[in-house]
Amino acid sequence: MSDRPLTVLFMPESAYGPTNQCIGVGKVLLDRGHRVVFAAEASWKGKLEALGFEEDLVDLAPPPPEDAGEQDAGAFWKDFIRETAPEFRKPTIEQLTTFIQPTFQALIDGAVYCEPQLREIIARVKPDVIVEDNVVCFPALTTAGVPFVRIVSCNPLEVKGPGVAPAFSGYAQDDPGSWPAYRAEYERTHREMWGAFNAFVVASGAEPLPDLEFIHSDNAANLYVYPKEADYVAARPLDSTWTRMDSSVRTTDSDYVVPAAVADRPEGSALIYLSLGSLGSADVELMKRLVEVLGKTPHRFIVSKGPQHTEYELADNMVGAEFVPQTRIIPEVDLVITHGGNNTTTESLHFGKPMILLPLFWDQYDNAQRIHELGFGRRLATYAFTGEEMNDALTSLLGDAELRARMAEMGEAIRSRDGLRVGADVIERVGREHVAS
């Protein structure tokens, strides 16, 4: 095979989780001498270039009218959370109508809008392999005449099967009786939208989508991010195109020194990381409640405060900032309190840390349930947990020496499997095979 540098085009969903996951794999390829280009959404301008990547960015929606004026970021988050947070309090089967379907529709609208831009980018970049981390198909990427690699950076229930709980439900693996009603509601709420999108995909020259799926799986390769110890493959086997990346922990985060205010803690006090992601942390009332409850504990906390960081104060046993280098912090703490996003969940397992999970939406419920049923953490009701329940979860997880030792050993095994390199190897292999053919 040719050993010339490859040109790899990444298109991640415009969210921190998928983009950070692609950054991790892309950095490995960059360090191997390959050219790595990101066709990310335009709001990432300058952020990826600063890490050594090329940017050829896309708009996923028309620009606002000239007379609309610029909206303050804080105002945007206030408005968004005010309108959206009530949906997160609903059962997951109700969120299919009020959150999941509208979110898919917004993603579809973005895919349709940027299709001409992507074709222009592909013509400019001339990639040898294309990598997408998203939940919807972009026909330009799959019809470019080069290998297409899909990454699933959500919980792997996104790859469906009769032996596993339905994606986004948060339902238990040992309670299959609850699954059919959810699947029926998913079909009712998504069938018409899927049909319209499938027609667009076919009209754009791509193969028809699998029934009720919004992205293809018959690709040159498929990658997914989840450790073996928590995976579902026994209940839902995957074909040979799929490769598991046990973890995908980027190396681009800046260094972090734990501040003395929380590093120097009394006996019996643990160091805990609290992050609800950019969306959860923007719910100021939820963050205030967590600060109030956790501020009464003997423990110390590092808090990712998020986009509304100026709207609330931390307790005396806490330090934090709007953004913190998560992959540098998790190795230093004893426990993680998280919304259950796939990045934070798999990074916590990568470093062998037990979790308390407060899910809000999408696959966060699936991760929270999986960690809970495997005994790697405790799932709590995000908006209804009591102080007693939180304290009980903290005490039981931190006091379980056997669990912590088992998780530390598991983390060591996950790290040894080097998921970032596994993913980069797959992308590099299919690219080289294409160049050689």
C-alpha positions as CSV (number, residue, x, y, z in Angstrom):
1,M,0.0,0.0,0.0
2,S,1.0,3.6,-0.5
3,D,2.5,5.3,2.5
4,R,1.8,8.8,1.4
5,P,-0.1,11.0,3.9
6,L,-3.8,10.6,3.6
7,T,-6.3,13.5,3.6
8,V,-9.0,12.7,6.1
9,L,-12.2,14.8,6.2
10,F,-14.1,14.8,9.5
11,M,-17.7,16.1,9.9
12,P,-18.9,15.9,13.5
13,E,-22.3,17.0,14.8
14,S,-22.1,20.6,16.0
15,A,-21.9,19.6,19.7
16,Y,-19.1,19.3,22.2
17,G,-19.3,15.5,22.5
18,P,-19.0,14.4,18.9
19,T,-16.6,17.2,18.0
20,N,-14.3,16.4,21.0
21,Q,-14.4,12.8,20.1
22,C,-13.3,13.5,16.5
23,I,-10.6,15.8,17.8
24,G,-9.2,12.9,19.8
25,V,-9.0,10.6,16.8
26,G,-8.0,13.3,14.4
27,K,-5.0,14.3,16.6
28,V,-3.7,10.8,16.4
29,L,-3.9,10.9,12.6
30,L,-2.4,14.4,12.5
31,D,0.5,13.1,14.6
32,R,1.0,10.3,12.1
33,G,1.6,12.9,9.4
34,H,-1.8,12.9,7.7
35,R,-3.8,15.9,6.6
36,V,-6.9,16.3,8.8
37,V,-9.7,18.7,7.7
38,F,-12.8,19.5,9.7
39,A,-16.0,20.3,8.0
40,A,-17.5,21.3,11.3
41,E,-20.3,23.9,11.9
42,A,-19.2,27.5,11.5
43,S,-19.3,28.3,15.3
44,W,-16.1,26.2,15.7
45,K,-14.1,28.7,13.6
46,G,-10.6,29.1,14.9
47,K,-11.0,26.5,17.7
48,L,-9.9,23.6,15.5
49,E,-7.3,25.4,13.6
50,A,-5.6,26.2,16.9
51,L,-5.2,22.5,17.5
52,G,-3.4,22.0,14.2
53,F,-6.3,21.0,12.0
54,E,-7.5,22.6,8.8
55,E,-11.0,24.1,8.8
56,D,-13.4,24.1,5.9
57,L,-16.6,24.9,7.8
58,V,-20.3,24.8,7.0
59,D,-23.4,26.7,7.9
60,L,-26.3,24.5,9.0
61,A,-28.9,27.2,8.7
62,P,-29.4,30.6,6.9
63,P,-27.8,33.6,8.6
64,P,-30.1,35.7,10.7
65,P,-31.6,38.8,9.1
66,E,-29.3,41.8,9.1
67,D,-31.6,43.8,11.4
68,A,-31.8,41.0,13.9
69,G,-28.8,42.1,15.8
70,E,-26.4,39.9,17.7
71,Q,-27.8,37.9,20.6
72,D,-25.8,37.8,23.8
73,A,-24.7,34.2,24.5
74,G,-26.0,34.4,28.0
75,A,-29.4,35.6,26.7
76,F,-29.5,32.7,24.2
77,W,-28.9,30.1,27.0
78,K,-31.5,31.7,29.2
79,D,-34.1,31.6,26.5
80,F,-33.2,28.1,25.4
81,I,-33.3,26.6,28.8
82,R,-36.6,28.4,29.7
83,E,-38.2,26.9,26.6
84,T,-36.6,23.5,26.7
85,A,-35.9,22.4,30.3
86,P,-39.6,21.6,31.0
87,E,-39.3,18.8,28.4
88,F,-36.5,17.2,30.4
89,R,-38.8,16.7,33.3
90,K,-41.1,14.4,31.3
91,P,-40.9,10.6,30.9
92,T,-38.7,9.6,28.0
93,I,-41.6,8.2,26.1
94,E,-43.2,11.6,26.1
95,Q,-40.0,13.3,25.1
96,L,-40.2,11.4,21.8
97,T,-42.9,13.9,20.7
98,T,-41.6,17.0,22.5
99,F,-37.8,16.7,22.2
100,I,-36.5,13.7,20.2
101,Q,-38.5,14.2,17.1
102,P,-38.0,18.0,16.9
103,T,-34.3,17.5,17.5
104,F,-34.0,15.0,14.7
105,Q,-36.0,17.4,12.5
106,A,-33.5,20.2,13.2
107,L,-30.6,17.9,12.4
108,I,-32.3,16.9,9.1
109,D,-32.9,20.5,8.3
110,G,-29.2,21.2,8.8
111,A,-28.2,18.3,6.6
112,V,-30.5,19.4,3.8
113,Y,-29.4,23.0,4.0
114,C,-25.6,22.3,3.9
115,E,-25.7,19.6,1.2
116,P,-24.4,22.0,-1.6
117,Q,-21.7,23.3,0.7
118,L,-20.5,19.8,1.5
119,R,-20.2,19.0,-2.2
120,E,-18.0,22.1,-2.7
121,I,-15.9,21.2,0.3
122,I,-15.3,17.7,-0.9
123,A,-14.3,19.1,-4.3
124,R,-11.8,21.4,-2.6
125,V,-10.4,19.0,0.0
126,K,-10.3,15.9,-2.2
127,P,-10.3,13.5,0.8
128,D,-9.1,9.9,0.7
129,V,-11.5,9.0,3.5
130,I,-14.5,10.7,5.1
131,V,-15.5,10.3,8.8
132,E,-18.9,11.4,10.1
133,D,-19.9,11.5,13.8
134,N,-23.6,12.3,13.6
135,V,-27.0,10.7,13.8
136,V,-28.3,11.7,10.4
137,C,-27.0,11.1,6.9
138,F,-25.3,13.8,4.8
139,P,-25.6,12.4,1.2
140,A,-22.7,14.3,-0.1
141,L,-20.4,12.4,2.3
142,T,-21.6,9.0,1.3
143,T,-21.6,9.6,-2.4
144,A,-18.1,11.2,-2.7
145,G,-16.5,8.1,-4.2
146,V,-14.2,7.5,-1.2
147,P,-14.5,5.3,1.9
148,F,-17.1,6.5,4.4
149,V,-16.6,5.8,8.1
150,R,-19.4,6.3,10.6
151,I,-18.6,7.0,14.3
152,V,-21.3,6.4,17.0
153,S,-20.2,8.6,19.9
154,C,-23.6,8.2,21.6
155,N,-24.5,5.2,23.8
156,P,-24.3,2.2,21.4
157,L,-28.1,1.5,21.9
158,E,-28.2,3.9,18.9
159,V,-27.3,0.7,16.9
160,K,-30.7,-1.0,17.5
161,G,-31.6,-4.6,18.0
162,P,-34.4,-6.7,19.4
163,G,-32.3,-7.9,22.4
164,V,-31.5,-4.4,23.7
165,A,-33.6,-1.6,25.2
166,P,-34.8,1.0,22.7
167,A,-32.4,4.0,22.3
168,F,-33.2,7.2,24.3
169,S,-35.6,5.3,26.6
170,G,-33.4,4.7,29.6
171,Y,-35.3,1.5,30.1
172,A,-33.7,-1.4,31.9
173,Q,-32.2,-4.4,30.1
174,D,-34.0,-6.8,32.5
175,D,-37.4,-5.3,31.8
176,P,-38.2,-6.0,28.1
177,G,-41.9,-5.8,28.8
178,S,-41.7,-2.0,28.7
179,W,-39.9,-1.9,25.3
180,P,-42.7,-2.5,22.8
181,A,-44.8,0.6,23.8
182,Y,-41.8,2.8,23.5
183,R,-40.9,1.4,20.1
184,A,-44.4,1.8,18.9
185,E,-44.4,5.5,20.0
186,Y,-41.1,6.0,18.3
187,E,-42.5,4.7,15.0
188,R,-45.7,6.9,15.4
189,T,-43.7,10.0,16.0
190,H,-40.9,9.5,13.5
191,R,-42.3,7.5,10.6
192,E,-43.5,10.5,8.5
193,M,-40.3,12.5,9.1
194,W,-38.2,9.5,8.2
195,G,-40.1,9.0,4.9
196,A,-39.5,12.6,3.9
197,F,-35.8,12.5,4.7
198,N,-35.3,9.1,3.0
199,A,-36.8,10.6,-0.2
200,F,-34.3,13.5,0.1
201,V,-31.4,11.1,0.6
202,V,-32.4,9.0,-2.4
203,A,-32.9,12.1,-4.6
204,S,-29.4,13.2,-3.6
205,G,-27.9,10.1,-5.1
206,A,-27.4,8.0,-1.9
207,E,-28.8,4.6,-1.1
208,P,-32.1,4.4,0.7
209,L,-31.9,4.5,4.4
210,P,-32.7,1.4,6.5
211,D,-36.2,1.5,7.8
212,L,-36.7,4.1,10.5
213,E,-33.0,4.8,10.6
214,F,-31.6,8.2,9.7
215,I,-28.1,7.1,8.8
216,H,-26.5,4.1,7.0
217,S,-24.5,1.4,8.6
218,D,-23.3,-0.5,5.4
219,N,-20.2,1.6,5.3
220,A,-16.5,0.9,4.7
221,A,-16.2,0.9,8.5
222,N,-18.2,1.7,11.6
223,L,-16.7,2.8,14.9
224,Y,-18.4,3.2,18.3
225,V,-17.1,4.4,21.6
226,Y,-18.0,2.2,24.6
227,P,-15.8,0.0,26.8
228,K,-16.2,-3.8,26.6
229,E,-17.1,-4.0,30.3
230,A,-20.3,-2.0,29.7
231,D,-21.1,-3.0,26.1
232,Y,-24.3,-4.7,24.8
233,V,-22.7,-7.0,22.2
234,A,-23.8,-10.2,24.0
235,A,-27.5,-9.1,23.6
236,R,-27.0,-7.3,20.2
237,P,-24.1,-8.8,18.1
238,L,-22.5,-6.6,15.5
239,D,-21.2,-7.5,12.1
240,S,-17.5,-7.3,11.0
241,T,-17.8,-3.7,9.8
242,W,-18.1,-2.6,13.4
243,T,-15.1,-1.8,15.6
244,R,-15.3,-0.9,19.3
245,M,-13.2,1.9,20.6
246,D,-13.2,1.2,24.3
247,S,-12.6,4.9,25.0
248,S,-11.7,8.0,23.1
249,V,-9.9,10.4,25.5
250,R,-8.5,13.4,23.7
251,T,-5.0,14.6,24.6
252,T,-5.5,18.2,23.6
253,D,-6.9,19.5,26.9
254,S,-4.7,22.0,28.8
255,D,-2.9,21.0,32.0
256,Y,-4.7,21.5,35.3
257,V,-3.4,21.8,38.8
258,V,-6.0,21.1,41.5
259,P,-6.4,24.3,43.5
260,A,-5.3,24.0,47.1
261,A,-8.8,25.1,48.2
262,V,-10.0,21.6,47.3
263,A,-6.8,19.6,47.1
264,D,-6.2,20.1,50.8
265,R,-9.2,18.4,52.2
266,P,-9.9,16.9,55.7
267,E,-9.9,13.2,56.4
268,G,-13.1,11.6,55.2
269,S,-13.6,14.1,52.5
270,A,-13.5,13.1,48.8
271,L,-12.6,15.2,45.7
272,I,-15.5,15.1,43.2
273,Y,-16.0,16.4,39.7
274,L,-19.4,17.9,38.8
275,S,-20.4,18.5,35.2
276,L,-23.8,18.5,33.6
277,G,-22.5,19.4,30.1
278,S,-23.1,22.8,28.4
279,L,-26.9,22.3,28.4
280,G,-27.4,20.9,31.9
281,S,-25.2,23.5,33.5
282,A,-27.1,26.3,31.7
283,D,-30.1,25.3,33.9
284,V,-29.2,27.8,36.6
285,E,-31.9,26.6,39.0
286,L,-30.7,23.0,38.7
287,M,-27.1,24.1,39.3
288,K,-28.1,26.2,42.3
289,R,-29.9,23.2,43.8
290,L,-26.9,21.0,43.3
291,V,-24.6,23.6,44.9
292,E,-27.0,23.9,47.9
293,V,-27.1,20.1,48.4
294,L,-23.5,19.3,47.8
295,G,-22.3,22.4,49.6
296,K,-23.6,20.8,52.9
297,T,-21.4,17.7,52.4
298,P,-17.9,17.2,53.8
299,H,-16.5,16.7,50.3
300,R,-14.7,19.0,47.9
301,F,-15.8,19.7,44.3
302,I,-14.4,20.9,41.0
303,V,-17.4,22.3,39.0
304,S,-17.7,22.8,35.3
305,K,-20.0,25.9,35.6
306,G,-21.0,26.2,31.9
307,P,-22.4,29.1,29.8
308,Q,-24.4,30.6,32.7
309,H,-21.4,30.7,35.0
310,T,-22.0,34.3,36.1
311,E,-25.5,33.5,37.2
312,Y,-24.7,31.5,40.3
313,E,-22.1,31.2,43.0
314,L,-20.3,28.1,44.2
315,A,-20.3,26.9,47.8
316,D,-17.1,27.3,50.0
317,N,-16.2,23.6,49.3
318,M,-16.1,24.2,45.5
319,V,-13.9,25.6,42.8
320,G,-14.8,25.9,39.1
321,A,-15.0,27.9,35.9
322,E,-17.1,28.2,32.8
323,F,-14.9,25.6,31.0
324,V,-12.4,23.2,32.7
325,P,-10.1,20.6,31.1
326,Q,-12.2,17.6,31.9
327,T,-9.8,14.9,30.8
328,R,-7.1,16.3,33.1
329,I,-9.5,16.6,36.1
330,I,-11.2,13.2,36.1
331,P,-8.0,11.2,36.8
332,E,-7.5,13.4,40.0
333,V,-11.0,12.9,41.5
334,D,-12.6,10.1,43.5
335,L,-16.1,10.3,41.9
336,V,-17.9,12.0,39.0
337,I,-21.4,13.6,39.1
338,T,-22.5,13.8,35.5
339,H,-25.5,14.2,33.2
340,G,-24.5,10.9,31.5
341,G,-23.2,12.3,28.2
342,N,-21.3,9.6,26.4
343,N,-18.0,11.4,26.5
344,T,-18.1,12.0,30.3
345,T,-19.4,8.5,30.9
346,T,-16.7,6.7,28.9
347,E,-14.0,9.0,30.2
348,S,-15.0,8.3,33.7
349,L,-14.8,4.5,33.0
350,H,-11.5,5.1,31.2
351,F,-10.1,6.5,34.4
352,G,-11.9,4.0,36.6
353,K,-14.2,6.4,38.5
354,P,-17.7,5.6,39.9
355,M,-20.5,8.0,38.9
356,I,-23.7,9.6,40.1
357,L,-25.8,10.2,37.0
358,L,-28.5,12.9,36.5
359,P,-29.7,12.4,32.9
360,L,-31.5,15.1,31.0
361,F,-32.1,14.0,27.4
362,W,-31.1,11.8,24.4
363,D,-28.7,8.9,25.3
364,Q,-28.0,10.3,28.7
365,Y,-30.8,8.1,30.1
366,D,-29.3,5.1,28.4
367,N,-25.9,5.7,29.9
368,A,-27.4,6.4,33.3
369,Q,-29.4,3.2,33.3
370,R,-26.4,1.1,32.0
371,I,-24.0,2.4,34.7
372,H,-26.7,1.9,37.4
373,E,-27.6,-1.6,36.4
374,L,-24.0,-2.7,36.1
375,G,-23.2,-1.3,39.6
376,F,-20.7,1.3,38.4
377,G,-22.7,4.2,39.8
378,R,-26.1,5.4,40.9
379,R,-28.8,6.9,38.7
380,L,-30.9,9.6,40.4
381,A,-33.9,11.6,39.3
382,T,-32.4,14.8,37.9
383,Y,-35.1,17.2,39.1
384,A,-36.6,15.2,42.0
385,F,-33.7,13.7,43.9
386,T,-33.6,14.5,47.6
387,G,-30.7,15.6,49.7
388,E,-30.9,12.3,51.5
389,E,-30.7,10.3,48.2
390,M,-27.7,12.3,47.0
391,N,-25.9,11.8,50.4
392,D,-26.7,8.1,50.4
393,A,-25.3,7.7,46.8
394,L,-22.2,9.6,47.8
395,T,-21.6,7.6,50.9
396,S,-22.3,4.2,49.4
397,L,-20.1,4.8,46.3
398,L,-17.2,6.4,48.1
399,G,-17.3,3.9,50.9
400,D,-17.3,0.8,48.7
401,A,-13.6,0.0,48.7
402,E,-14.2,-3.2,46.6
403,L,-16.1,-1.2,43.9
404,R,-13.4,1.5,43.7
405,A,-10.6,-1.1,43.4
406,R,-12.6,-3.0,40.7
407,M,-13.2,0.2,38.8
408,A,-9.5,1.2,39.1
409,E,-8.5,-2.2,37.6
410,M,-11.1,-1.8,34.9
411,G,-9.9,1.6,34.0
412,E,-6.4,0.3,33.7
413,A,-7.6,-2.4,31.3
414,I,-9.6,0.1,29.2
415,R,-6.6,2.4,28.9
416,S,-4.4,-0.4,27.8
417,R,-6.7,-1.1,24.9
418,D,-6.0,2.4,23.5
419,G,-9.3,3.2,21.8
420,L,-8.0,6.4,20.1
421,R,-5.4,4.4,18.3
422,V,-7.8,1.6,17.4
423,G,-10.1,4.2,15.8
424,A,-7.3,5.9,14.0
425,D,-6.0,2.5,12.7
426,V,-9.4,1.7,11.2
427,I,-9.6,5.1,9.4
428,E,-6.0,4.9,8.2
429,R,-6.6,1.3,6.9
430,V,-9.6,2.0,4.8
431,G,-8.0,5.2,3.5
432,R,-4.8,3.3,2.4
433,E,-6.9,0.5,0.9
434,H,-8.7,3.1,-1.2
435,V,-5.5,4.8,-2.3
436,A,-4.0,1.5,-3.3
437,S,-7.0,0.3,-5.3
